[in-house]
Amino acid sequence: MEHLEFSFDHGSMAPANDFAHAGVVGSGNLEVLLERAELSGRCEAVVDTAIRGYERTWHKVLSDFVTRQGLADVRISINDGGATPAVVCLRLDQAAADLKGAPA
Amino acid sequence: MGDSGTAIDGAVRDWGTLRERYCARMQRGAALAKDKVVAPDDVVALLEAVIEPGDRLCIEGNNQKHADFLAECLAEVSPERVHDLHIIQSNIALAPHLDVFERGIAERLDFCYSGPQGLRLSRLVKEGRLKVGAIHTYLELYGRYFCDLTPNVSFIAADAADHEGNLYTGPNTEDTPAIVEATAFKSGILIAQVNRIVDRVPRVDVPGDWVSFVVEAPRPYYIEPIFTRDPAAITEVQILMAMMVIRGIYEKYGVARLNHGIGFDTAAIELILPTYAADLGLRGKICKYMSVNPCPTLIPAIESGFVEGIHCAGSELGMENYVSERSDVFFTGRDGSMRSNRIFCQIAGHYSDLFIGSTLQIDLEGNSSTATLSRITGFGGAPNFGSESRARRHGSESWLMAGREAHRGNGMPRGRKLVVQIVESFREGLSSTFVERLDAWKLQESFGLPLPPVMVYGDDLTHIVTEEGIANLLLCDGPEEREQAIRGVAGYTEVGMARDPEMVRRLRAKGAVSYPEDLGVDKRLATRDLLAARSIKDLVRWSGGLYDPPARFRNW
């Protein structure tokens, strides 16, 4: 297991909902929880992953995600069972769409 | 006076040597046959009698059915009597196909595809016991059968024969017509292994007077269900990519006629036609005619009225009754069973609007290959399906729109076939699909090939679809934009992370790179709920019980 923590500069869009959840913990899969939090506009992320050695990729994936979605004041919690970046991005974007309360 | 005795410049040349040799071979072989029928125990002796050293020999064997009994018999002949054979066949799949090289019966090989024997094949090449002429596409090798690689002897497989040698191939006709035509009409010996000898065949697929000998094999020919994909194994990332294909390519261009490669990526597309594409109002507009084997994952799209016509290269185990009961969709014989033909299917696909398939590696020019370092595999049908059809003349919405994007008003108006590769940026084991240099280059070196074994060339490719988005190479100006468009969808691979973000932004603005949000794809819908069938059992249900999956796919 590896525990990683990241913090990102603030974006523009405060979430409409209190929290959103996507995915399940399992081999090649992951669980994402996004929560509204008072972080002075910043976003913070904690990642617990079964696979060591991918800190640089996690940082890039999460930083791109926060920028892409323009999120502010969101806490990101991830339990990862060895998902590829493709699955991670899918889950993050699915959760973000719910958090923003965007129409389906 | 027959063929011989024509005089040119005073020299007398015999113009019928092939026919004379055929008669001599037949005479030697007839001693072992009753009419045309040879007993299984006499087949090795028959082969020693009719095959001559240095012959070009073809053993029918493809993705599916194999003349496996005859292949085993060939591996048992005496290398003193039969040697220096040049094997010219599409598929190297069974151990006896390479035993003939181990035993010194054959020495040269021209082929298309190897699959599970790829590792052993590369060892034999390294040991100098097998010389590879070239790794061909199917159409290319069949073409050479009628040019400079005509078989002297061919082994084929059929369901049934009568006593006159008329053959019934059943739904798996596949390569048989190409091999038969080239062999029978250039004085070659044609030997058929059949599952049963009957008084009257259900339909004549090969006329008896083209066939030299028939043997009822001790067991039915080997056949493999290679087009069956269990919907249970389709991932949500594959569903996301399928959604992007439908919105960003099929809907955009109005793709009505196409070829799907095999794999879970295209199975995912097939399984969201009745759900996602139907909701977009695309029934009757996309995916109407396909050149593809009867993949079970097509059943929901057929049943829901999406796919109207399918021509197949071969059949698929378990689909026989379903196909037979859907003769408005599939090509079937008067006897009710399917008629397949690899050449016609390849031609139909080559001149259609789109090919989509998967690959293992893509470089920065868009060249792709499934060849990896340790094995020689080859590509089968993908290079013919997955190439621009420059000779095409008839128009279609898709072909004309792609042509406008490609040429943008410069010079003579042309159409353009869409050639799409669908890949995840990382394959299993976190190896990158996107590479600076294909393994194919090293393979060329180690096997002494004339060129690196590329499956689809970059200049034939029009789109790359990944979990990140779609690169439209038609809209790229010059190699630099092309490279950045590829990097722009290469995800978190080294190739993707080395993108120039500013240039990718510009490419996105002009539509050369599109992400799901640009295509109107809502990622929240990318769940397995979107699949019209989520298991093999669901497929059986959709088929009204007509699909009869092989035991290995039954988990209920």
Interface residues (C-beta under 8 A of the other chain):
Chain A: T57 K60 V61 T84 P85 A86 V87 C89 L90 D93 Q94 A97 D98 A104
Chain B: T235 E236 V237 L240 E424 S425 F426 L430 T466 E467 E468 G491 Y492 M497 P516 D522 K523 R524 L525 A526
